[in-house]
Amino acid sequence: MSGDEAVFKALADGTRRALLDLLHASDGRTLGQLCAGIEMSRQAVAKHLRVLERAGLVTARRVGRTKEHHLNAAPIQAIYERWIAKYERAPAAALHRLEQALEERT
């Protein structure tokens, strides 16, 4: 599975998006802290975190006896640049051309 496919698969699930939102709000959370923000078992949350890690959206770091999870937004930025930004530019350019044409008429 390519990098983009893994990111899209990871983002397709609402629970995984909620975990990313939790990490965005407060980075470096433990599994227990993440479980407190989502009503599901530790095993289910851990499974979702593994999918996010494989996609490169979350990194984990051992700190003493705990494991902190950190958001890595770089794959989301890459998806944005590859799949979203280019489609944003066309409407903005069309509006700019329309504005110029209207100014020329007046």
Number of C-alpha atoms within 10 A of each C-alpha: 8 8 14 16 11 19 22 15 15 23 19 11 11 10 18 20 15 15 21 23 13 18 19 14 10 11 15 19 18 19 17 15 13 22 18 12 11 14 11 12 12 15 11 13 19 15 13 17 24 17 18 24 20 14 23 19 23 20 18 16 12 10 9 7 6 12 16 18 21 20 23 19 13 11 18 16 13 15 15 13 12 12 12 12 13 11 12 10 11 11 11 11 11 11 12 12 12 12 11 11 11 10 9 8 6 5
